[in-house]
Amino acid sequence: MLSAEPRLIPRPDHPISRANIDVEVLKVLYRLHHRGYKAYLVGGSVRDLWLGKKPKDFDIATDAQPQDIRRLFRNSRIIGKRFRLVQVFFKGGKIVEVSTFRSRSEFDSDGEVLAPNNTFGSPAEDAWRRDLTINGLFYDIADFSLIDYVGGLADLENRVIRVIGPPEVRFRRDPVRMLRVLRHAARTDFRIDAASWQGVKSHRQLIRLCSPARVRDELLKDFKSGFCGDFMLLMVDSGLLPAILPHFEEFLQDATAVEAVKNRLREIYKIVDLLSRTNLPFSEAFFWAGFLIPFLETAQGVAFQEIKPEAVEPFVHDSLAILDFAKGRREEVILLWLTAAHLLRLLSAGQRLPARLKRRTCLPEAWLLQQILAGASPELVEEITLRAGIVPSLPDTPPKKKGRRGRQGRPRKKIFPV
């Protein structure tokens, strides 16, 4: 039931300070307020400020309509078709997004009557449209109070992830919300309430109704988040991962295989998440290769360096084609994977690297990937990455040898195709 009376928390009773809000955001909030409009900081930024974290971005909601906002800020533009919002531009490339309060949708009467997406509404209706209770809080610049229509403050205090409204209704409306439930549980280390968890497990197949490109981009956010290890464990336990990648379902039915995958994910992401928090510019191929390795190892029943090259290509193509990956991008993942495997074999045998391997642009990330797979400690990888560059001094290229030629005058076929 939508509540018209919110819980109000005055400034002395909460930890959010204007000192932690970007100056540009405060300028927008104050101009709206001084022109007689409601001006609230909303969503994840309020949650992060409560938790003592630095928000990645700040969103503002107001009762001013897009045309009114546009008139207040000459350095702005209106964007969006499905729901219009205003981007306000500042020097240095800073952009502050301002939206008008939206009307309720899923919570009209029986939960099935949907309001048009461009229907403007009240603060209460806007709060009830959001995905999770901890993302439904407002910070009012007028008196610096917090406004809570959805029980988000109680869930923050109790460290609970809860969907706003009936999970089955919200997940049918937008199945990507299931990913967000797991994402925020991983990033905050909060527990998921029973109804929301059961909703994800029961409706996980709905994720296949979403655009593959959208699901792919959502997963990439988690790869780069620094908390992907916990997120992936939740994806496996909930069944949402095999719902996205159906060919994983076959070997994730076995309890032993599931435990093997989870253990390998812990090993890999213990270091990958550490590196992600350093904000180094890793390629997408690096993240996708690291993600796929535990599953192919389990499917093949062998360690990474023992996987036959001919098994890598079909597995990567089968996995990433489902997510609308271009063929060229899939081949980047394959090349990185094969290069890392080749490096692991050469370095473990104390052999030198051939010149053709050193010329590959993916060599730095391939070296780092094989270090992670070989069980390098987080401290070692962090030190090498931050102080000495990703690739240390590698063995010298061996002198060229004159190889035999076959009957047709061609070099012999290479044993390892990288």
JOBEL-V878063 format. One record per residue. SS is DSSP state (h for helix, s for strand, l for the rest). PSI is psi in degrees with one decimal (999 if undefined). Layout:
# JOBEL-V878063
[[SS/PSI] [SS/PSI]]
This chain:
# JOBEL-V878063
[[l/127.9] [l/127.9] [l/130.3] [l/-19.9] [l/109.9] [l/165.3] [s/128.2] [s/132.0] [s/110.8] [l/163.8] [h/-41.1] [h/-16.2] [h/11.3] [l/161.0] [l/2.6] [l/127.4] [l/145.8] [h/-23.1] [h/-21.8] [h/8.1] [l/134.7] [l/143.8] [h/-41.5] [h/-37.6] [h/-42.4] [h/-38.0] [h/-43.9] [h/-46.0] [h/-46.4] [h/-37.8] [h/-42.9] [h/-45.1] [h/-44.7] [h/-19.3] [l/9.3] [l/9.4] [l/153.9] [l/140.4] [s/108.6] [s/138.7] [s/135.4] [s/165.4] [l/-142.4] [h/-27.3] [h/-38.4] [h/-43.1] [h/-48.7] [h/-41.0] [h/-39.5] [h/-39.9] [l/0.1] [l/20.0] [l/158.5] [l/115.3] [l/144.7] [l/-35.1] [l/165.9] [l/131.9] [s/145.6] [s/140.1] [s/146.3] [s/165.2] [l/-3.6] [l/136.9] [l/161.5] [h/-41.6] [h/-36.3] [h/-42.3] [h/-42.0] [h/-37.9] [h/-30.8] [h/-27.6] [l/105.4] [l/-31.4] [l/55.7] [s/168.4] [s/153.0] [s/131.5] [s/166.9] [l/143.2] [l/-47.4] [l/-42.7] [l/120.7] [l/138.2] [s/171.7] [s/131.8] [s/126.3] [s/126.8] [s/141.4] [l/166.8] [h/149.2] [h/7.0] [h/7.1] [l/131.3] [s/130.4] [s/124.8] [s/134.1] [s/126.8] [s/155.8] [s/141.8] [l/132.7] [s/152.0] [l/159.6] [l/157.4] [l/-73.6] [l/-17.5] [l/18.1] [s/123.5] [l/-104.8] [l/8.0] [l/4.2] [l/-10.8] [s/118.5] [l/128.9] [l/153.0] [l/147.1] [l/-21.9] [l/15.1] [l/122.1] [s/149.7] [l/-153.6] [l/168.3] [h/-38.2] [h/-44.7] [h/-38.9] [h/-41.3] [h/-40.7] [h/-12.2] [h/-17.8] [l/168.3] [l/-50.6] [s/151.8] [h/-37.0] [h/-10.4] [h/7.4] [l/22.4] [s/150.0] [s/141.3] [s/118.4] [s/117.2] [l/-16.7] [l/-41.5] [l/8.9] [l/24.2] [s/164.7] [s/141.4] [s/127.9] [s/108.6] [l/-16.1] [l/7.3] [l/20.1] [h/-34.9] [h/-41.5] [h/-39.3] [h/-33.0] [h/-43.9] [h/-34.8] [h/0.5] [l/57.1] [s/136.9] [s/120.8] [l/134.8] [s/141.7] [l/120.3] [l/-173.3] [l/121.3] [h/-39.0] [h/-34.0] [h/-45.4] [h/-37.4] [h/-32.2] [h/-38.1] [h/-42.0] [l/98.3] [l/-21.2] [h/-19.8] [h/-26.1] [h/-40.4] [h/-38.2] [h/-33.2] [h/-49.8] [h/-38.2] [h/-48.9] [h/-29.8] [h/-40.9] [h/-42.5] [h/-29.9] [h/-13.9] [l/32.1] [l/157.5] [s/150.8] [s/130.8] [l/156.3] [h/-42.7] [h/-40.8] [h/-41.0] [h/-44.4] [h/-33.7] [h/-40.7] [h/-46.3] [h/-38.4] [h/-28.9] [l/19.4] [h/-30.3] [h/-17.3] [h/-20.7] [h/-23.5] [h/-11.5] [h/-14.0] [l/157.4] [l/127.4] [h/-37.8] [h/-36.9] [h/-43.0] [h/-42.8] [h/-46.3] [h/-34.4] [h/-42.3] [h/-37.9] [h/-34.2] [h/-40.4] [h/-34.0] [h/-38.0] [l/-0.6] [l/-23.8] [l/0.4] [l/26.8] [h/-29.0] [h/-51.8] [h/-37.2] [h/-44.4] [h/-35.2] [h/-40.3] [h/-35.3] [h/-40.1] [h/-47.4] [h/-35.3] [h/-17.0] [l/3.3] [h/-31.6] [h/-51.0] [h/-20.0] [h/-33.4] [h/-42.0] [l/86.2] [h/-28.9] [h/-8.0] [h/-20.5] [l/-33.9] [l/-49.3] [l/-5.0] [l/7.0] [l/-25.4] [l/128.7] [h/-37.4] [h/-42.3] [h/-40.8] [h/-43.0] [h/-38.1] [h/-44.2] [h/-45.9] [h/-40.4] [h/-41.5] [h/-38.9] [h/-41.5] [h/-44.3] [h/-46.5] [h/-47.7] [h/-12.6] [h/-36.2] [h/-41.9] [h/-42.0] [h/-37.6] [h/-44.2] [h/-36.6] [h/-33.9] [l/-12.1] [l/-7.7] [l/27.2] [l/147.9] [l/76.0] [l/151.7] [l/162.1] [h/-34.8] [h/-36.8] [h/-45.9] [h/-42.1] [h/-36.4] [h/-45.7] [h/-35.1] [h/-42.1] [h/-26.3] [h/-48.7] [h/-32.2] [h/-38.5] [h/-36.5] [h/-44.7] [h/-41.5] [h/-38.4] [h/-21.0] [l/22.4] [l/165.3] [l/162.3] [h/-50.4] [h/-12.8] [h/-4.6] [l/132.5] [l/135.6] [h/-36.1] [h/-14.6] [h/-20.4] [h/-49.5] [h/-51.6] [h/-34.4] [h/-45.3] [h/-44.6] [h/-44.3] [h/-38.3] [h/-46.8] [h/-24.3] [h/-34.5] [l/-32.3] [l/19.7] [l/39.4] [l/136.5] [l/150.1] [h/-39.7] [h/-37.5] [h/-34.2] [h/-38.2] [h/-28.6] [h/-41.7] [h/-43.8] [h/-46.0] [h/-42.1] [h/-43.5] [h/-48.8] [h/-36.7] [h/-42.1] [h/-41.7] [h/-41.5] [h/-44.8] [h/-44.3] [h/-40.5] [h/-44.4] [h/-46.7] [h/-35.7] [h/-24.8] [l/0.2] [l/23.2] [l/156.5] [l/159.5] [l/131.9] [l/154.9] [h/-37.9] [h/-30.2] [h/-38.3] [h/-22.4] [l/-10.3] [l/133.3] [l/-22.7] [l/1.5] [h/-44.8] [h/-47.0] [h/-33.1] [h/-41.0] [h/-45.1] [h/-40.7] [h/-44.1] [h/-30.1] [h/-43.4] [h/-44.5] [h/-27.1] [l/-3.2] [l/25.6] [l/146.1] [l/150.6] [h/-36.7] [h/-41.4] [h/-47.8] [h/-41.4] [h/-43.3] [h/-46.1] [h/-42.4] [h/-44.0] [h/-29.7] [h/-39.1] [l/7.6] [l/164.0] [l/-38.5] [l/121.7] [l/-174.2] [l/120.1] [l/161.3] [l/147.5] [l/155.2] [l/131.2] [l/154.7] [l/147.2] [l/141.4] [l/145.4] [l/114.3] [l/156.7] [l/154.4] [s/147.2] [l/-174.0] [l/-28.7] [l/6.8] [l/16.2] [l/150.7] [s/155.3] [l/153.5] [l/135.9] [l/141.5] [l/-40.4] [l/121.6] [l/49.8] [l/999]]
